[in-house]
Amino acid sequence: VAGRSSFREGRTRWLVAANGVGTRLSYRSRVVPGFWVPPVFGPALLGRSIKKMTLETMAAVEARATEPEP
């Protein structure tokens, strides 16, 4: 969210496609932090954090997709 994030910029692409009897969801994200990232350990730590957020988002999407319709 612009103005409320620690990132200078970011782009996310979601691709939803039929896959047999299910659906395949592909997700690609690129972010540029608005803060200094230590060159040795920073990218790994930042990557883990982003991966965790992505997995949580995907779990929420899947949970919503399997909810019965009202």
For each residue, the residues with C-beta under 8 A, 3 or more apart:
1: 4 5
2: 5
3:
4: 1
5: 1 2 10 34
6: 33 34 35
7: 10 31 32 33 34
8: 32 33 34
9: 31 32
10: 5 7 29 30 31 32
11: 29 30 31
12: 27 28 29 30
13: 27 28 29
14: 25 26 27
15: 24 25 26 27 28
16: 23 24 25
17: 23 24 26
18: 23 24
19: 22 23 24
20:
21:
22: 19
23: 16 17 18 19 65
24: 15 16 17 18 19
25: 14 15 16 58 61
26: 14 15 17
27: 12 13 14 15 54 58
28: 12 13 15
29: 10 11 12 13 50 54
30: 10 11 12
31: 7 9 10 11 50
32: 7 8 9 10
33: 6 7 8 36 37 46
34: 5 6 7 8
35: 6
36: 33
37: 33 42 43 46
38: 41 42
39: 42 43
40:
41: 38 44 45
42: 37 38 39 45 46
43: 37 39 46 47
44: 41 47 48
45: 41 42 48 49
46: 33 37 42 43 49 50
47: 43 44 50 51
48: 44 45 51 52
49: 45 46 52 53
50: 29 31 46 47 53 54
51: 47 48 54 55
52: 48 49 55 56
53: 49 50 56 57
54: 27 29 50 51 57 58
55: 51 52 58 59
56: 52 53 59 60
57: 53 54 60 61
58: 25 27 54 55 61 62
59: 55 56 62 63
60: 56 57 63 64
61: 25 57 58 64 65
62: 58 59 65 66
63: 59 60 66 67
64: 60 61 67
65: 23 61 62
66: 62 63
67: 63 64
68:
69:
70:
